């Protein structure tokens, strides 16, 4: 009579990971967007979240479900600054709840994406966990979570699960193809606004700017190349050829720093711009307006 075979720790781990993936798979979909094939996940009944940077400029997409069926999806809204886009489908899909789960370096995570009707999985660890940060496009991300894992391109926009199977956010690619997580707190802050308004308000100066180096060791600034006649810059009296050198007393070192300052909370604020005009230094107050819809 043979003795019953006991499972090894490795087999137990393998089975546990497979169970995690199986629990999330029905809520993870593949998205056909032009030449791109990212993943997405069901956030609310009829609503799918995916990575904005993966989507084409179209308003209509095709979604492949875990069972292989395909359905049409319409764009509800997108926020490039936080890399969150929201699609609507006419289908009774199973949402997967996001959970705020504090992450620490070394924690095990699993990313679940989809390719056509099959799941794709990446296994790794949290390589860095720190406080809130601002994206290059000016979006406020509540927690910075970097992952050490090899992620398939098609898995971008999919779910990231912790070791307990809780979904902590969405997998995206950051600079230099570093895998980042758009966390639950950011998604739950941005997605409802996209669902109701279709967009996130952003600040607007009404100026076309070009980075310049100021002669004589004066540092750097941003030259005004164009002025929207109806924009905040025109109302503040800025002219073409002015060079912006300071924002509320802080030196302007790059145009990107201005873009990062024009987040949703900037609308309606009055800032003091330091500028050079014909060699003279001036301080000009400017009230930031909401960027017009494209």
Secondary structure, 3 states (H helix, E strand, C coil): CCCCCCCCHHHHHHHHHHHHHHHHHCCEEEEEECCECCEEEEEECCEEEEEHHHCCCCCEEEEECCCCCEEEEEEEEEECCCCEEEEEECCCCCCCCECCCCCCCCCEEEEEEEECCEEEEEEEEEEEEECCEECCCCCEECCEEEEECCCCHHHCCCEEEECCCCEEEEEEECHHHCEEEEEHHHHHHHHHHHHHHCCCCCEECCEEEEEEECCCCCCEEEEEEEECCCCHHHHCCCCCCCEEEEECCEECCCHHHHHHHCCHHHCCCEEEEEEEECCEEEEEEEECEECCCC
